[in-house]
Amino acid sequence: MLRWLLIRASGSDGLADLTRTSGLAGRVVARYIAGESVDEGLAAARALVAEGATLTLDHVGEFVSSMQQAEAAAEVYRTLLEHVGTEGLPAGISVKPTQLGLLLDPEGCARLVGDLATRAAAAGVHVTLDMEDHPLVETTVSLVERSQAAGHGNVGCAVQSYLHRTAEDVRRLTAAGASLRLCKGAYAEPEHVAFQRKVDVDRAYLEDARYLLAHGHEPRFATHDHRLVAAIKRSAAQLGRDRSSYEFQMLYGIRTDMQKALITDGYRLRVYLPFGTEWFPYFTRRLAERPANLLFFARALVARPGGDSTAAP
Ligand SMILES: Cc1cc2nc3c(=O)[nH]c(=O)nc-3n(C[C@H](O)[C@H](O)[C@H](O)COP(=O)(O)OP(=O)(O)OC[C@H]3O[C@@H](n4cnc5c(N)ncnc54)[C@H](O)[C@@H]3O)c2cc1C
């Protein structure tokens, strides 16, 4: 219920403005968002690369209301890919299909994905289409299949273990040649499409992970769940899979202790780095994942500037 309310709140302009103007709440936001400008995003990227991480850059935004906005979003990604190429940053991009106009003009969206894929390939990096909520899954999966068939081998997407359909999608997209990011899923989905119990989501995650370790193309395991990370390491070792042939992915600002430990132990770790002005929906999904975050944030939101400020959660 809490998750459902928060996901619905992600569209609230009033709450977004209140968050923007509250100094303390801004500090909570800064834990998850690397800044608002391209320069701030790139500065955070360079710092993480210096620590041994690779990256996937997310210029936050979703559900644009015109193709001009979609084109503007693509233009920011072009700028990022130019920096990635010239600076040799080990950084792919993560894009939401609705940010590129999937719901307005599917053909126009496919053209923008193709254009970004070509530029990303020139820089030697990968494009991941983030997976949004369930009505968009089939069109996103089809878009990846279509991109692969058009020769854009560097286009993949996220798949969400909470969806009943995902085991089938994993096979379908692997057959198409796509490298996939496996995550649990961040939206409030109904029972007829998604597992509701954590135990079922985790079991499905491990089954999908084992399939990807056995058959996938450079699988990307996106989770901060230490039990899943340990189980994936064990399965990979049992299958004789080299550490360089798969990677773990974690979100900027979350479980940085685990991120560092993975790098130290010689695993590939990619940080998902979000930045940009349209951070509110991304931020509310992070709050929804952890009730403790919500409590801290609510306190910060109502606190007077200059009042008590404890460390971010
Ligand atoms: C790189 C990456 C890309 C993703 N892309 C997508 C996508 O395209 N589509 C999609 O639907 N979802 C995406 N997600 C989100 C994902 O689906 C989950 O909602 C999120 O990762 C939480 O699940 P978990 O696997 O970390 O496990 P959980 O069991 O939720 O968390 C495990 C532990 O991680 C820590 N943790 C998790 N979340 C938070 C948080 N918000 N704040 C503080 N600590 C936290 C806590 O210590 C928690 O105990 C992505 C996640 C990652 C890491």
The ligand as an ORCA input file, in Angstrom:
! r2SCAN-3c Opt
* xyz 0 1
  C      21.611     -0.885    -11.520
  C      20.138     -0.988    -11.291
  C      19.254     -0.738    -12.322
  C      17.889     -0.862    -12.127
  N      17.031     -0.692    -13.196
  C      15.714     -0.926    -13.014
  C      14.807     -0.909    -14.116
  O      15.191     -0.682    -15.270
  N      13.489     -1.135    -13.877
  C      13.012     -1.417    -12.599
  O      11.816     -1.656    -12.440
  N      13.857     -1.429    -11.544
  C      15.178     -1.191    -11.713
  N      16.023     -1.237    -10.632
  C      15.455     -1.270     -9.246
  C      15.224     -2.685     -8.783
  O      14.185     -3.266     -9.520
  C      14.865     -2.747     -7.273
  O      13.718     -1.986     -7.040
  C      15.970     -2.218     -6.363
  O      17.224     -2.560     -6.845
  C      15.826     -2.799     -4.946
  O      15.961     -4.186     -4.981
  P      17.266     -4.979     -4.459
  O      17.569     -6.017     -5.493
  O      18.358     -4.064     -4.170
  O      16.770     -5.786     -3.201
  P      16.081     -5.315     -1.853
  O      15.727     -6.593     -1.157
  O      15.002     -4.334     -2.112
  O      17.246     -4.556     -1.066
  C      18.391     -5.205     -0.566
  C      19.143     -4.216      0.309
  O      19.633     -3.139     -0.482
  C      19.504     -1.902      0.202
  N      18.572     -1.041     -0.540
  C      17.760     -1.397     -1.577
  N      17.090     -0.340     -2.047
  C      17.444      0.700     -1.283
  C      17.092      2.083     -1.275
  N      16.237      2.591     -2.148
  N      17.678      2.902     -0.349
  C      18.565      2.413      0.542
  N      18.954      1.104      0.574
  C      18.397      0.272     -0.325
  C      19.020     -2.238      1.582
  O      20.155     -2.437      2.398
  C      18.282     -3.542      1.361
  O      18.209     -4.315      2.524
  C      17.392     -1.183    -10.826
  C      18.273     -1.457     -9.795
  C      19.631     -1.380    -10.013
  C      20.561     -1.737     -8.883
*
